[in-house]
């Protein structure tokens, strides 16, 4: 199995350097020097250090999943998908801090992460190795399983978005069309998470073994794999540091969004920037894997950044909002609702439908991506992101 983690110890130095920067930012705040340079010194340390820690935590989680994959004989795409699942941890941690303060903004950021991830997938498809006809062949699990998830997500976004519009127009439901309630969020989040559980189980059972095809990005592997202790150590380091990095990046992003709002920029612009920071772990994994020629790992991370948002990150976001409302961490609205139904929350949901539809068509038809499909994806996804930022 080709692993997604970096070779050597560079990632350890990056992780330690990031922890030092985050610690320095914390020290400045505790000492009362947090407002130096209008707070941007601390913010810069939080952003730089936080992203370094996120990168290091992702490398550690990749090595953990890589070790599990070697012991279980997973192929590169499955290993990359599982590593991509692990890379969601920093994003969920960061979103947790945002949701506790601004649940509506946190929801918008989560949905925008899908659009940003789709654009990244479209761009990355242009970097894949192509045959003489200009087609890039896609791994079988992406064609046969991820397309099912794209279709399911499209249906979920369209039905939920239309329901939100109808509820708001006709003042319908227990909350008079003002918002989705606690039970709505639990049910929606639980059902979406169920789809991911079934998909991961099917991925491992059906596609985990080597396909027998000659792949340029496969390398010889040590059949024994790393020890259980080493795997557990990587996992624990990845989890703990993801909390530190996610919190630091979240703190910086909150300051940045506040500054942009004060400067007159729209709420969507700030949320878009937050979504880019939230997806930093996945982007780091894509770049790292591609730089090593591990195209299946990189592609699994790119596609996972799309289908894991509606079925992993979004469900956790919805459930966290419901839990925070139920426990009094965040206030409920006048008619008992939790997640407001307005232009911003509705548009990020409804506009996810064409995104998932185009992805489904581009991948499902022949299991390959041609240059027209690549150009179409980039153009449409960029257009949606622009419309959301400009007019959302």
Secondary structure by P-SEA (a helix, b strand, c coil): cccccccccaaaaaaaaaaaaaaaaaaaaaacccccccaaaaaaaaaaaaaaaaaaaaaaaaaaaaaaaaaacccaaaaaaaaaaaaaaaaaaaaaaaaaccaaaaaaaaaaaaaaaaaaaaaaaaaccccccbbbbbcccccccaaaaaaaaaaaaaaaaaaaaaaaaacccccccccccaaaaaaaaaaaaaaaaaaaaaaaaccccccccccccccccccccccaaaaaaaaaaaaaaaaaaaaaaaaaaaaaaaaaaaacccaaaaaaaaaaaaaaaaaaaaaaaaaacaaaaaaaaaaaaaaaaaccaaaaaaaaaaaaaaacccccccccccccccaaaaaaaaaaaaaaaaaaaaccccccccaaaaaaaaaaaaaaaaaaaacc
